[in-house]
Amino acid sequence: MSVQKEYETVKELLTNYLEERKFRKTPERYAILEEIYKIDEHFDIDYLYNLFKKKHFSVSKATIYNTLELLMEAGLVRKHQFGKVQAFYEKSYFNKNHDHIIMLDDFEIIEFCDPRIDEIKNDFEEAMDIEIESHSLYFYARKKKVDNKK
Ligand SMILES: [Zn+2]
């Protein structure tokens, strides 16, 4: 699916979400959604802020933050706490459920998808008679040191 097609789809979802709750359909909300769906990486608020600044489209960090919270509620964005400080976000509507490995030395984020995690989830649901709505799993890792003694 093209970026434009994807945006059309999520735009409609956002419109429905805003209309259902009688929230205002501000141009900022749509502009932020559109930019997010062009980004293939994880990003933070500063990244979006600078992006809009470069385009001379003025959006405050508070507006970006509030819009991201709203888009999370609408199921269009996922939030991550990879490190100790700022939160990272990623578009979530078209991308498959995945988990993350955070490399502590250079802060590289590696995404992975392992069906065994779904199996664990299903087992727990069955055994405990529950429905798991979501999960978050982060591995914090370092490259193994080369052993020179061998
Ligand atoms: Zn991710």
Residues whose N, C-alpha, C, O or C-beta is under 5 A from the ligand:
A	BS01	ZN	E90 E111
